[in-house]
Amino acid sequence: MSVMRADLNKCIGCKRCMTICPMDVFRFNEAARKSVIAYVENCQSCGQCYVNCPGHALAMSDYEMSSALTNYR
């Protein structure tokens, strides 16, 4: 299980995923003003980026995990 992009168009460029991720998975593309999942192999599946994404632009690859976290939105 790991983080994945649900919809890039929903990314509002707030950088919250970069700030909250303990494993430094994200980078910011200045030209696009969007976060980039640059190091998905480092993802420890904590779900903090997913739960705290105000634009709902992220998802978790495992259906059961994403369904459980939806209750926290």
DRENKETOR-654242 format. One record per atom (N, C-alpha, C): z, x, y. Coordinates in pm, whole numbers, padded with zeros to 5 digits, always signed. Layout:
<pts>
ZXY...
</pts>
This chain:
<pts>
+00000+00085-00117+00000+00000+00000+00000+00089+00124-00079+00051+00221-00083+00127+00346-00135+00039+00458-00123+00090+00578-00169+00016+00695-00322+00016+00698-00376-00092+00749-00521-00101+00767-00549-00183+00893-00666-00174+00943-00705-00246+01064-00747-00388+01025-00681-00488+01076-00718-00628+01052-00835-00666+01141-00826-00627+01269-00932-00661+01364-00921-00567+01484-01014-00475+01496-01012-00377+01605-01020-00446+01741-01089-00557+01749-01102-00628+01877-00968-00682+01927-00872-00700+01837-00741-00751+01877-00648-00641+01929-00686-00514+01910-00605-00403+01960-00608-00405+02113-00490-00414+02174-00482-00421+02320-00456-00285+02384-00448-00181+02303-00431-00047+02357-00291-00016+02407-00190-00084+02357-00053-00066+02406+00014+00061+02353-00040+00119+02248+00011+00241+02183+00145+00218+02113+00186+00095+02092+00313+00068+02026+00312+00122+01883+00199+00111+01814+00191+00162+01677+00215+00313+01675+00163+00383+01773+00182+00527+01782+00328+00562+01807+00392+00484+01891+00531+00509+01927+00626+00480+01812+00600+00374+01739+00694+00328+01636+00673+00393+01500+00557+00445+01473+00526+00503+01342+00605+00632+01318+00690+00635+01215+00767+00756+01188+00685+00866+01121+00566+00834+01075+00485+00931+01000+00363+00981+01077+00351+00946+01206+00244+00998+01292+00104+00965+01236+00086+00841+01192-00039+00798+01131-00148+00770+01236-00109+00731+01356-00204+00684+01457-00236+00790+01563-00357+00779+01616-00402+00855+01732-00461+00754+01829-00482+00795+01954-00538+00704+02053-00675+00753+02096-00773+00665+02092-00908+00695+02137-00916+00653+02283-00913+00749+02373-00913+00721+02517-01041+00648+02561-01154+00687+02504-01280+00625+02545-01284+00477+02509-01234+00443+02390-01234+00303+02345-01109+00228+02389-01007+00301+02433-00877+00242+02471-00816+00165+02354-00826+00224+02233-00776+00163+02110-00704+00268+02027-00608+00223+01947-00544+00316+01854-00635+00334+01733-00623+00448+01670-00704+00482+01553-00609+00517+01440-00635+00463+01322-00558+00500+01204-00618+00632+01155-00560+00741+01199-00619+00872+01176-00571+00938+01046-00449+00912+01007-00391+00979+00890-00329+00877+00795-00413+00788+00742-00363+00681+00654-00291+00737+00532-00326+00857+00492-00260+00919+00375-00113+00950+00402-00074+00955+00529+00066+00978+00564+00149+00850+00568+00083+00735+00561+00151+00605+00571+00250+00588+00457+00374+00556+00492+00480+00534+00394+00506+00385+00372+00419+00301+00425+00423+00156+00404+00552+00091+00453+00606+00140+00563+00729+00080+00615+00699-00053+00685+00575-00071+00732+00534-00196+00794+00575-00211+00939+00638-00110+00999+00684-00122+01137+00568-00141+01236+00459-00073+01213+00343-00088+01302+00288-00230+01292+00280-00281+01172+00228-00416+01148+00316-00521+01214+00445-00513+01192+00539-00612+01244+00545-00607+01397+00531-00491+01455+00547-00474+01600+00417-00472+01679+00305-00500+01616+00177-00501+01687+00161-00632+01764+00167-00627+01898+00158-00752+01975+00021-00818+01968-00082-00742+01938-00216-00798+01929-00253-00845+01789-00163-00821+01693-00188-00857+01552-00318-00795+01502-00338-00669+01537-00461-00599+01501-00448-00522+01370-00327-00515+01313-00303-00438+01191-00269-00528+01075-00285-00474+00954-00248-00543+00831-00196-00438+00733-00132-00485+00629-00092-00397+00520-00184-00427+00403-00223-00326+00329-00324-00342+00225-00275-00424+00106-00146-00435+00086-00092-00512-00025-00062-00654+00021-00118-00753-00042-00104-00893+00001+00041-00939+00005+00120-00906-00099+00259-00951-00105+00340-00896+00014+00318-00772+00050+00391-00712+00162+00351-00779+00292+00221-00801+00314+00179-00862+00439+00226-01007+00448+00233-01077+00338+00283-01215+00340+00431-01218+00374+00508-01126+00319+00651-01121+00347+00677-01086+00492+00600-00993+00547+00622-00949+00685+00577-01055+00785+00486-01142+00746+00440-01247+00837+00557-01333+00884+00658-01349+00802+00774-01428+00839+00852-01369+00956+00831-01240+00985+00904-01174+01093+00829-01177+01224+00711-01233+01228+00631-01236+01351+00671-01348+01439
</pts>
